[in-house]
Amino acid sequence: MIQFTVYGEPVAQGRPRATTIAGKARLYDPAKSRSYKEYVRLAASEHAPATLLEGPLQLVVNVYRSIPKSFSKKKTAQAEAGVIRPTTKPDADNFLKGVKDALNKVIWKDDSQIVSVTVAKFYSQRPRIEVKVQALEEQVQQLSII
């Protein structure tokens, strides 16, 4: 299993932008999304396997967003304890998309290998994204030992 944490305010994958160059339409990532993916890629590279993972993979992404300053002390305590969870935009799958794109060719060969995904949003005083990647063969081996 590979797991790591990317500290800082999580950034969701933005909508692709379009431009025309020499009469042809081209799509590109917004600057904020592009730089955050580079940051995630850099954090992941410290935990990258010697060879890229192959086969079916399970991905778990926990997103910890900053607690809004408008929250009362009571509400802040509830948010930190996980009682209150973020239900505002951006969507959880937008955070997932950015992480998956960043980990392509760093942890695994292609994000099509991911067959199981869990994404959760939380509040925290320490904003971050926690990522866990596990090959499904590892899970089967662990179950057969038990």
N, C-alpha and C positions, 0 to 999 in steps of 0.2 A: 504494500500500500504506500502511496505517495501522498503526503499531506503537507500543506504549507499555508501561511497566512500572509495576506497582502494588506499592510496597514495604510490608513488614510481613508478619506471619504470615498465610498464606492461610487463608480461612475457607470451608468447604464449605457448600453450601446445605443447611439443616436441613429436617427434616420439617415440613410445615405443621401448625400447631396449630389446634384448633377451640374455639369458645366459642359460647354461645347468648346472643343479644341480642333481647329482646322475643319470645322463643319461637322464634326462627329461628337455625339453625346458621350460623356464619360461620367461614371459614378465614382464617388470617393467618400471616405469616412470623414465625419466632422473632426476637427482638430482635437477637441477634448476627448472623444472616444479613442482616436488613434494614439494619443499620448498615454492614455490610461492602459490601453492594451500593451503598449511597450513596457510600461511599468510592471504589469502582471507578468509579462513574458520574462522580464529580468528577474523578478522574484522566483518564478517557476524554474528558471534555468539553474538556480542553485540546488534544486532538488531533482533535476532531470536524470532519468536513468541513462546508463551507458549506451543502450540501444533503445530506440523509440518503442513504446508499448504497442503490441499487436493483439488482435483478437478482441472479443467483446469486453467493454469496460463499463464500470459503474462510476458515476460522478455525483458527488455531494457538494453543494455550494451553500454556505450560510453567509448571508449578507447582514452586516451590522451597521445600521445607519445612525447618524448623530441624533441625540434626543433633542427635539425642538426646544428652543429657549422659552417659548410661551407656556411650556408645561409647568404646572405647580410642583412643589416638592413631593407631594403625595403621588402625583401622576408620573413624575420622573422616577420615583422608586418603583412604581409598578412597571414602567417601561423597562427599567434595568433588570427587573426580575423576570421579564418575559410575559407578564400578564397582559400588557398592552403591546400590540404588534403594529408595525406600519401597514396601513391600508391605503396609503396615498401613492400616487405615481412617483417614480417609474415602476412598471410592472416587474415582478421577479424574473420573468423570462428575458427581459432586456438586460438584466445583470448577467444572466446565464450566457446569453449570446456573446457578450464581450469576452467573458472568461474562456468560453469554448474556442473562439477565434484566436485568442492570445496563446492558448496551449497547443494549437496545431503545430506540428513539426518541432515541438519542444518536449512534450511529454508523450504524445501519441502521433501516429502517422496521419490520421484523418479523423475529424470529429464524427464521421459516420460510424465509427467503432463504438460510440457511446450508445448503449442499449437500455440503460437505466439511469434516471436523473432524479435527484431530490434537490429542490431549491427552497430556502426559507429566508424570510426577512425578519430581522429583529432590530430593536433599538439598543444602543450602548453608548457609554461615555467615551469608549475607544472605538471609533468607526474602523471597519476592516471587512475583508472578505476571507473566509476560511474555505479552503478547497481540499477535498479528498478524492483521490482517484484510485480505484482498485480493479485489477483484472478479475473477471468473473471466475477464472480458473482457480485463483487464490481462495475465493470464497468456497468453492466446491471442495478444495483440499482441506480447508479448515473444518468444514462440516463432516468430512469423512474421518477426521481424526477424533472427533467427539463421539 
